[in-house]
Amino acid sequence: MNIEKKTVDPTTHVGHVIDPRRPVLSVSSERRGMELVTRHAHLRGQLLYAIRGVMRATTDKGAWLVPPAQAVWIPPGVMHEVEMTQPVSLRSIYIDPAHVDGLPGRCCVLRMTPLLRALILEASQIGNQYPADSPEWRLMLVIVDQLQKIEQFPFHLPFSDEPRIRKIIDALVADPADKLTLAQWAMWVGASERTLGRLFLKHLGMSFGSWRRRLRLLEAMDRLADGVSVSEVAFELGYASPSAFIAMFRENLGDSPARFFNESSHHSLPTARE
């Protein structure tokens, strides 16, 4: 897979503009896909959001999938990269550091509400040259207020630099369908099964089985969004049957893959303009 690497220029990007009188700055763009925005950080906090398409944001602490109807919050100063393997309609906003109090202190996926979605679309229409104490400025403050209220969503895959854990993580990311048991992985990295189980809980906050299921869920979301069929995704990720995969998907996300993507696509469409 050939992917184009792009960099962020801090001298021109709005994420590096410090101006408390403009609490929210926005970026709208249409991305062709097969792009990797290489590691960078912003002086402002970023809400990475797209009205169409799926992205993956990665930091030293983990990976966050950004499907339709969700967004990922990236606090100021956090190094990250963003991968887009399909076309994406980007509508990101950047929050001045003076206005990030009350927002999460670490990366997380947030479930977009219809109100916040409409506000972000309006912000992208307004642009970034609005005056302080204007109606446009007040709308931006409402965006910040709404960000403090919305629900976090479990599309986070934690990473760890603990050598034994990292070795397993790297192998599973390369092959999510791998079926080795925890005991077999323990032999491979030179630890007991009990020790390895404790390491996963200590460094990743979840069991080995839970981490692998989360990895497969994120991989499934990526592939389904690219148009791969449910049957293909199920077998590619090591499930015995499509029905077993659908059951896992429904257990984690509350709906079947078809209904989830239909609802997400419907909800992510702009309602004020088209």
C-alpha positions in Angstrom: 0.0 0.0 0.0 1.6 3.3 -1.2 0.6 6.1 1.1 1.7 9.8 0.6 3.4 11.4 3.6 2.6 15.0 4.4 3.9 17.4 7.1 2.3 20.2 9.0 4.0 23.7 8.7 3.8 25.4 12.1 4.4 28.8 10.6 1.1 28.7 8.6 -1.2 26.2 10.3 -4.0 27.6 12.4 -3.3 25.0 15.1 -0.3 27.1 16.1 -2.1 30.5 16.3 -2.3 31.7 19.9 -5.1 34.2 20.3 -7.5 33.9 23.3 -9.8 36.4 21.6 -10.4 33.7 19.0 -11.2 30.7 21.1 -12.0 28.4 18.1 -10.3 28.2 14.7 -11.4 25.8 12.1 -10.0 23.9 9.1 -12.2 22.5 6.3 -10.6 20.3 3.6 -11.3 17.5 1.2 -8.6 14.8 1.4 -8.2 12.2 -1.3 -7.1 9.4 1.0 -3.9 7.3 1.1 -2.3 10.1 3.1 -0.3 10.0 6.3 0.1 13.3 8.2 3.4 12.7 9.9 4.1 13.2 13.6 3.4 16.7 14.8 1.8 18.6 17.7 -0.3 21.8 17.8 -0.1 24.7 20.3 -4.0 24.6 20.3 -6.1 21.6 21.3 -7.6 19.8 18.2 -10.9 18.2 17.7 -10.2 15.9 14.7 -13.5 15.5 12.9 -14.8 14.5 9.5 -18.3 14.6 8.2 -17.4 11.7 5.9 -14.6 9.1 6.0 -12.6 7.3 8.7 -9.2 8.3 10.1 -6.8 6.9 12.6 -4.9 9.1 15.0 -1.8 7.6 16.7 0.3 8.8 19.6 3.0 7.2 21.7 0.1 6.2 24.1 -2.1 4.4 21.6 -4.3 4.6 18.5 -7.8 6.2 18.2 -10.1 5.4 15.3 -12.2 8.3 14.1 -15.3 6.9 12.3 -18.3 8.9 11.1 -20.3 10.6 13.9 -17.3 10.6 16.3 -14.3 12.9 16.7 -11.0 12.6 18.5 -9.8 15.2 21.0 -6.1 15.8 21.0 -4.9 18.1 23.8 -2.3 20.9 23.1 1.2 19.7 22.7 0.5 16.0 22.1 2.6 14.5 19.3 0.4 12.5 16.9 0.0 11.4 13.3 -3.1 11.0 11.3 -3.7 8.3 8.6 -6.4 8.5 6.0 -6.7 5.5 3.7 -9.9 6.7 2.1 -11.3 10.1 1.0 -12.2 12.2 4.0 -14.2 15.4 4.3 -12.4 17.1 7.2 -13.9 19.6 9.5 -11.4 20.1 12.4 -11.5 22.8 15.0 -8.6 24.1 17.2 -9.2 25.4 20.8 -6.9 28.1 22.1 -5.0 27.0 25.3 -6.8 29.7 27.3 -10.0 27.9 26.7 -9.1 24.2 27.3 -9.9 24.1 31.0 -12.7 21.5 31.5 -11.7 19.5 28.4 -10.1 16.1 28.6 -6.4 16.1 29.5 -5.6 13.2 27.2 -6.7 11.9 23.8 -10.1 10.4 23.6 -12.9 9.7 21.0 -16.0 11.8 21.6 -19.5 11.0 20.3 -20.7 13.9 18.2 -24.1 15.4 19.1 -26.3 16.9 16.4 -25.9 20.3 18.1 -22.1 20.2 18.2 -22.0 18.9 14.6 -24.2 21.8 13.5 -22.0 24.3 15.4 -18.8 23.0 13.9 -20.3 23.3 10.4 -21.4 26.8 11.2 -17.9 27.7 12.5 -16.4 26.4 9.2 -18.7 28.8 7.4 -17.8 31.7 9.6 -14.1 31.3 9.1 -11.3 32.4 11.4 -11.4 36.2 11.2 -14.3 36.9 13.5 -14.0 39.8 16.0 -14.2 39.4 19.8 -17.5 40.0 21.6 -19.4 39.4 18.3 -22.2 36.9 17.7 -19.7 34.7 15.9 -17.3 34.8 18.9 -20.2 33.8 21.2 -21.0 30.9 19.0 -17.4 29.7 19.3 -17.7 29.8 23.1 -20.8 27.6 22.8 -18.7 25.1 20.9 -16.2 25.0 23.8 -19.0 24.6 26.3 -20.6 21.7 24.3 -17.2 19.9 24.1 -17.1 19.7 27.8 -20.4 17.8 27.9 -20.2 15.2 25.2 -19.7 11.5 25.8 -16.5 9.6 25.4 -16.5 6.6 23.1 -14.3 3.4 23.4 -12.3 3.6 20.1 -9.0 3.7 21.9 -6.3 1.1 21.5 -3.7 1.6 24.2 0.0 1.0 23.6 2.9 0.4 26.0 6.7 0.6 25.7 7.2 -2.3 28.2 9.4 -4.5 26.0 7.5 -7.7 26.3 4.1 -6.0 25.8 5.4 -3.9 22.9 6.7 -7.0 21.1 3.3 -8.7 21.2 1.5 -5.4 20.3 3.7 -5.0 17.2 3.1 -8.6 16.1 -0.7 -8.4 16.5 -1.0 -5.0 14.8 0.8 -6.6 11.9 -1.5 -9.6 12.0 -4.8 -9.0 13.9 -6.1 -12.4 12.9 -3.3 -14.2 14.9 -4.8 -16.8 17.2 -1.9 -17.5 19.6 -3.0 -17.9 23.2 -1.7 -15.8 26.1 0.3 -18.8 27.2 1.9 -19.2 23.7 2.7 -15.5 23.6 4.2 -15.8 27.1 6.6 -18.5 25.9 7.5 -16.3 22.9 8.5 -13.3 25.0 10.1 -15.3 27.9 7.6 -14.7 30.6 5.0 -16.8 32.5 1.4 -16.6 31.5 0.4 -15.1 34.8 3.2 -12.5 34.6 2.2 -11.5 31.1 -1.5 -11.2 32.1 -0.5 -8.9 35.0 1.6 -6.8 32.6 -1.4 -6.3 30.2 -3.6 -5.1 33.1 -0.9 -2.9 34.6 0.3 -1.2 31.4 -2.7 -1.3 29.2 -5.6 -1.3 31.7 -7.2 -4.3 30.1 -6.7 -8.1 29.7 -4.9 -9.6 26.7 -8.2 -10.9 25.4 -9.9 -7.5 25.7 -7.0 -5.8 24.0 -7.0 -8.2 21.0 -10.8 -7.8 20.7 -10.4 -4.0 20.7 -7.7 -4.3 18.0 -9.9 -6.4 15.8 -12.8 -4.0 16.3 -10.8 -1.1 15.2 -9.4 -3.0 12.2 -12.9 -4.1 11.3 -14.2 -0.5 11.4 -11.4 0.6 9.1 -12.0 -2.2 6.6 -15.8 -1.9 6.6 -15.5 1.9 6.0 -13.3 1.1 3.0 -16.2 -1.0 1.6 -14.9 -4.5 2.4 -17.8 -6.9 3.0 -18.8 -8.2 6.4 -17.9 -11.8 5.4 -14.4 -10.8 4.1 -13.7 -8.8 7.3 -14.9 -11.6 9.5 -12.5 -14.2 7.9 -9.6 -11.7 7.5 -9.7 -11.0 11.3 -9.9 -14.7 12.3 -13.6 -15.1 13.1 -15.1 -18.6 12.5 -18.1 -17.1 10.7 -19.7 -13.8 9.8 -22.3 -14.3 12.5 -19.6 -14.6 15.2 -18.1 -11.3 13.9 -21.5 -9.6 13.8 -22.2 -10.7 17.4 -18.9 -9.2 18.6 -19.6 -6.0 16.7 -23.1 -5.7 18.2 -21.8 -6.5 21.7 -19.3 -3.7 21.5 -21.2 -1.0 19.5 -24.8 -1.9 20.2 -25.7 -2.5 16.5 -24.9 -4.6 13.5 -22.2 -3.3 11.1 -24.7 -2.5 8.4 -27.0 -0.5 10.8 -24.0 1.2 12.5 -22.6 2.5 9.3 -25.9 3.5 7.9 -26.8 5.4 11.0 -23.3 7.0 11.2 -23.4 8.1 7.6 -26.9 9.5 8.0 -25.9 11.4 11.2 -22.7 12.7 9.8 -24.3 14.5 6.9 -24.5 18.3 7.3 -28.1 19.4 7.9 -27.7 23.1 7.4 -26.1 23.0 3.9 -25.1 20.5 1.2 
